Amino acid sequence: MAVLNSGLLAADGISALEKLAADRIEFDALAAVNAGIGEAIMLNLPRFNWRAPEHFSFYSGGAIPGFEDAVPLSTYYSPYRQMGKVAMEMLIDMIEERRDPAAVEQCKLPANYVDFQTI
């Protein structure tokens, strides 16, 4: 899993979409940390000729006004235990001085696609 940090505002979600499009970053899932970003993303997808879930799976950390009846919905399952394990290994390596705490690292973990229908 690759993470593109965008901040917590709706405008940050739009900036993330613009970066994905400009850099031609391939992705199969998007996640929004809150409903404000989720709504901004959903409303701006047409600018890039993208649609969820046809082109990728989409998850929002809150209900998105105006999209409650969208079907089918899709999301992804984040491997939280594996993420925690990797984070702890990295932290221990830093404490034991086997890893530079100032170094920026990218760690990719697989996410599992989940398809479900609105109830």
C-alpha positions in Angstrom: 0.0 0.0 0.0 1.4 3.4 -0.9 0.1 6.4 1.0 -0.2 9.9 -0.4 -0.5 12.2 2.6 -2.9 15.1 1.8 -3.9 16.7 5.0 -7.3 17.0 6.6 -9.1 19.6 4.5 -11.4 19.1 1.5 -8.9 21.2 -0.6 -6.2 18.8 0.4 -8.2 15.9 -1.1 -8.5 17.7 -4.3 -4.8 18.5 -4.4 -4.1 14.8 -3.9 -6.3 13.9 -6.9 -4.5 16.5 -9.0 -1.1 15.0 -8.0 -2.3 11.5 -8.8 -3.4 12.7 -12.2 -0.4 14.9 -13.0 2.2 12.3 -11.9 0.1 9.5 -13.6 0.3 7.5 -10.4 -1.4 4.1 -10.8 -3.7 3.1 -8.0 -6.5 0.7 -7.3 -8.0 2.3 -4.1 -8.4 5.7 -2.6 -9.1 6.4 1.1 -10.4 9.6 2.6 -9.8 10.1 6.3 -13.1 12.1 6.8 -16.4 12.8 5.0 -15.3 16.3 4.0 -12.3 15.0 2.0 -14.5 12.1 0.8 -17.1 14.4 -0.6 -14.5 16.7 -2.3 -13.0 13.6 -3.9 -16.3 12.2 -5.1 -17.4 15.6 -6.5 -14.1 16.1 -8.3 -13.6 12.7 -9.9 -15.3 13.7 -13.1 -12.6 16.3 -13.7 -10.2 13.4 -14.3 -12.7 11.1 -16.0 -12.6 8.8 -13.0 -15.5 7.0 -11.4 -15.7 4.9 -8.2 -16.1 1.9 -8.0 -15.7 1.4 -11.8 -12.1 2.6 -11.9 -11.0 2.0 -8.3 -12.2 1.2 -4.9 -13.0 4.1 -2.6 -13.3 4.4 1.2 -14.3 7.4 3.2 -13.9 7.7 7.0 -17.4 9.1 7.2 -20.7 9.2 5.4 -20.6 11.4 2.2 -23.7 13.6 1.8 -25.4 12.9 -1.6 -23.7 9.6 -2.1 -25.6 7.5 0.5 -27.4 5.5 -2.2 -24.5 4.8 -4.5 -24.3 1.1 -5.4 -22.2 -0.9 -5.5 -20.0 0.4 -2.8 -16.5 -0.9 -2.4 -13.7 -0.4 0.0 -10.5 -2.1 1.0 -9.3 -3.8 4.1 -6.1 -2.4 5.5 -3.8 -5.0 7.1 -3.7 -3.2 10.5 -1.9 -6.0 12.4 0.8 -6.1 9.7 1.0 -2.3 9.6 1.5 -2.3 13.4 4.1 -5.0 13.3 6.1 -3.2 10.6 5.8 0.1 12.6 7.0 -1.6 15.8 10.0 -3.2 14.0 11.0 0.1 12.5 10.7 1.8 16.0 12.7 -0.9 17.7 15.4 -0.5 14.9 15.5 3.2 15.6 15.8 2.8 19.3 18.6 0.2 18.8 20.2 2.6 16.3 20.0 0.2 13.4 17.8 2.7 11.5 18.2 6.5 11.0 15.1 8.1 12.6 15.5 11.1 10.2 15.3 9.0 7.1 12.1 9.0 5.1 11.1 5.5 4.1 8.3 4.1 2.1 6.8 0.8 3.1 4.2 -0.9 0.9 1.8 -3.5 2.2 -1.0 -5.2 0.3 -4.6 -4.0 0.8 -7.5 -6.4 0.2 -10.4 -5.3 -2.0 -13.9 -5.7 -0.5 -17.1 -5.3 -2.5 -20.4 -4.9 -0.9 -23.9 -3.5 -1.5 -25.7 -0.7 0.3 -28.2 -2.1 2.8 
